[in-house]
Amino acid sequence: MQTALNATQANQANQANTDFSGLWIPLVTPFDQGKVDYPALKRLVAHYRASGIAGLVVCGSTGEAAALSDEEQLEVLQAVMAEAPGLPVIMGVSGYHLGKTAARVGALSQLNITGILLPAPSYIRPSQAGLIEWFTTLADASAAPVVLYDIPYRTGSQMALETIRALAAHPRIQALKDCGGDPAKTRTLIADGQLQVLAGEDANIFSTVAAGGRGAIAAAAHLHTRRFVDVMRRIQAGDMAGAQALWAPLPPLIEALFAEPNPGPLKALLARQGLLRDELRSPMTRASAALVERLAQLDAQVV
């Protein structure tokens, strides 16, 4: 496997690293009577594009990508890019068939996107050697930089520290969305400096960035976006007191947003703002009335 990594490095030695610093919004996908609501999608992009974010992530788990056909995913990506030309966009790609997933990565990465977000294969639960083969093959197929997505509670695969370190040698693999649930591993990867570490668990944004992480991909930042941006900027500028004051009211809201399956609670609040309809694709369901009321109260307290 190291030989394959070295060969890839030799072929792509001149590729410059992409800067994934900052706050990325993993954009929800709005629906209207079961179909993608493209007018609402354009409103969302317009709403966020000038909010200080680093860019958008399209077709991640918050975007209900698993409920979209390949054709719909492509159309959503194209609509987002057309609405905000020049805004960095990362495309999420998941699967479990290596050949099909590699072909899709290869095709999508030709569309002038900033990066590809790749999780481990779902359902299969391969060994660490299998994970290295999976990610190496997909990175080889990509014309765009790769962001590893370590999220064992969705994939069933735990990415070991040494596996991530090995993958970091690949020139295409440049960042990590960290939902691994292991703070020690997070700190070690930040200290290594091989990958740009992005908080993937919203509750860990403050601790990850304070430890030297480069940013976050945060569903909760659909709300109070500029506040999240300012928290991260203040941490990186060394204004810890100012960052903490801004951060203090956010954890209760973040916790409530994930009290029921994401993005149901988030869509409920976005619907209250008039940005989209409170609609998800089955088997995802709308947030309960009791939670929506609680969320509204918590949201109002962030001032």
Secondary structure, DSSP 8 states (H G I E B T S, - for coil): -HHHHHHHHHHTTT-------EEEEE----EETTEE-HHHHHHHHHHHTTTT-SEEEESSTTTTGGGS-HHHHHHHHHHHHHHSTTS-EEEE---S-HHHHHHHHHHHTTS--SEEEEE--TTT---HHHHHHHHHHHHHH-SS-EEEEE-HHHHS----HHHHHHHTTSTTEEEEEE----HHHHHHHHHH-SSEEEE-SGGGHHHHHHTT--EEE-GGGGSSHHHHHHHHHHHHHT-HHHHHHHHTTHHHHHHHHTSSSTTHHHHHHHHHTTSS-S---TT-----HHHHHHHHHHHHT--
